[in-house]
Amino acid sequence: MEVNKCKACGEVLLGRSDKRFCDMHCKSSFHYKKSITEAPRFYNKVDNQLKNNRRILKNYNKSGKAIIRKDQLISEGFNPNYFTHYWKNTKGDVYLFIYEYGFLRKTEHDVEKYILIMWQDYMEK
């Protein structure tokens, strides 16, 4: 008869034959250590970048509309390639959104800037 041992601490397991850990602490510890050694999953990278982008846009757009230099956002870790959806206005400008915070890239006097806006109900249509 084969003796099952805890995958985290190596203690002999008592009880069910398919038991893998001796308690919740060992189970949590095993999965935490495993997550540290594995490369971050693509989903986690994207999700973390979206959260960071949203935090940055929220910080600079307190009034509902703002204009900021692209360099300033990029220096804080903003990545315009990560967004959740887009909205096209009647002029044909395409605003990219990270949840409720949107941005539009514009160049004025050879300086790249972002126009920051917030999602409005009329944009649903």
RATA-V626889 format. One line per field, one symbol per residue. phi: phi as a letter, one per 40 degrees, with the letter a starting at -180 (. if undefined). burial: 1 if it has 9 or more other ideal C-beta (glycine too) atoms within 8 Angstrom, else 0. A space follows every 50 residues. Layout:
# RATA-V626889
phi->???
burial->???
This chain:
# RATA-V626889
phi->.cccbcccbgcccbhdcbcbbcaccccccccccccccccdcddccccccc ccdcccccccbcbhaabacddccccchcbccbacababcccgcbccbbfc bbabcbbbfgbcbbcbbbcbdcccc
burial->00000101000010000000100001101100000000000000110011 01110110011000010111011100011101100010000000111100 1111100000011111111000000
